[in-house]
Amino acid sequence: MNKIFNLKKSVLMLALVAALLACKKDRKSGPDEEVPEEEVVDNTIEPLTKKIMDNSTVIGTFMSDVSLPVGNGITQTQIRFKRRDKLPVKMFILEADMNTPKLELLGLAPYNDWIPSMQTLSEMCRDNEVAGSNIIAAINGDVFNTTSGVPSSLFYINSRVYVGTVATGRTFIAALNDGTIAIGGKDTKGVERPVDKTKIKNAVGGNQWLIDNGVKAVLTDLAITGRTAFGYTAGKVVYALVVDGSQADYSNGLTLTDLRDIMAALGVKDAVNMDGGASCTLVVKDQSQGKWNVQNKPPLAGNAERMIGNGLGFVIKN
């Protein structure tokens, strides 16, 4: 009798396990459920990724990457890797050759309005795109007042001054009337950069220096979090980095030192850190749909975009 009972019990247990496995296999992820990206090791390394690997130690274990054309003169490279401490990271890099005819930087204001406010970056691109221009990509901009939306540092759009002062310890990214790109504010030695504000066409505020005239800045902030950075080479090639953070199984983020070392590996002349954390956003325009798609995963509920105070766009003037 006991043998028959145990046999029946075993059959029931096997049936239960099979049912559970079937449910797991058939279960569909809901729209708000985050599914970790599959760990696929890519044997083909893109040139930009190789440059970072050859000239820095930030990438501990390479996992995968892909380079995608964004528009005239601009390429996006997405890189998945593990830090030296084995934490996974997802990084997005826009490489923009600003020597490309009609390619310019553009400050982006919420609702394309003079009054300070907050808006998602994708909507900001929609509202700031005007006849004769095509905003093909954008990154989040300056640290801002989370109540009023007022940016912390200089902010110009098409020569119109939105914020005319530079807060202590802050920097700014400027696109001048002649197409020159510059970073202003006090340098790492406390000396004011010689940027003529009367010649600024567009400007968005920045945070700490990462690279100052080819020299790595000394940094003490070792927090691992989402990061956005901007840098440019002497040959007017811009690198805009967005690193996802605060998502343990997907992307933990980088330190400022990591960010600095990546910029140095890319050969930039000057680079600054920008607003980070939940503000980190990269959008690229889907030309066929006429809308801007978020490329990364901001660490908010459902990976939603954060409302931010301004942005920096890459625009082709028609």
Disulfide bonds with the S-S distance in Angstrom:
none
